[in-house]
Amino acid sequence: MLFFTPGLFARLPEVDSETQPDREAELRLVYRVWLAVVVGLVLVYARWWAWYGGAVWGPRFFLFACLPASLVLARWTARPERHSLIANLLVLLAVALSCWVGANGIVYLDYDHAMFRDNNFALEFMTWFVPECSVLWRPFVVHKALDKADFLRLVAFGVGFAYLAWPVGVILSQQVRRTAVELWQSVREGAAWKF
């Protein structure tokens, strides 16, 4: 679930709720109910042999987890100037991974995964433990010839990622520049090294 819904593992950031405190309280309630549903799904399906979705594309029973994960990522990307350099870097990574999950699910689905289902799923265990056999990373190992529709879908997801990541990227670049300048100044003005 960490790879398919990375936003689920971040906390919902606080916002200034002075203008509409009731709306913020309602949103937090909805978020908690969504998390409770996800926890319930995990508890119900954890004992079932196919909850992880190894033979098909991902943990399909936890698709509902996309709702709280998306809400969290939307909050983190809305005000990146309030967060640290490391937090913004992790948010950018989570947004990139989330966009890749969507694009991969539409364009690649379970491309080149027949071998893991053959012979009564004899090699399915490899999808659990070997990264290059996972549905998320398999397209980087075994390349698929993309047709025009696939290419347009990937471009659409790329544009969506750019739109979502732009505010975070701008603030992140400013934070990296500021940190690099501060580091350079501390090295230049610091005590001379002695060996």
C-alpha positions, 0 to 999 in steps of 0.5 A: 500500500505504501507504493500504491497510495503513498499519501495515506502514510502522511498526516493531514496538515493543519491549516489556518481555520480561523475563517471557516472552523466548521468546514475544517472540522467537517473535513477532518471528520470525513478524513477520519471516517475514510481512514476508518474504512481503510483500516476496516478493509485491511482487517477484513481482507488481510487474511484472504490469500489474494488481498495484495493483488499479485496476480493482477494490478495491485491491491484492488480491494484498497482502491478506496484508500486513494481518497484519504491519500489524495486529500492528504497530498492535496493539502501538502501541495497547497501550501508548500512554503509552510513545510521543510525542505525534506517534507517538500521533497517527500511530497514531490516523491509521493505525488510522482509515485501517485501519478505513476501508479495511475499512468501505469494502471491505464497504460501498462496494466499487467503487461508482461505478467502472464509468466507469473500466472502460468503453471498455476501461479508458480512464479507469482511469489516473485511479484511479492519480493522482486521489484522488477517483477512488480507491476509498478516497476516491470515497465522499466525492465520490459519495454512495451511498444506504445501506440498513439493512445498510450503515448497520449495517456502518458502525456496527460499524466505528465501534464497532471503531474507538472500541474500538481508538482509545480507549486512544490517544485518552485518552493523546493528549488528556493529551499535548496538554493537557500540551503546551499547558500547557507552551507557555502557561507558556513564553509567559507566563514567557518574555522579553517580545517586542521589536519 
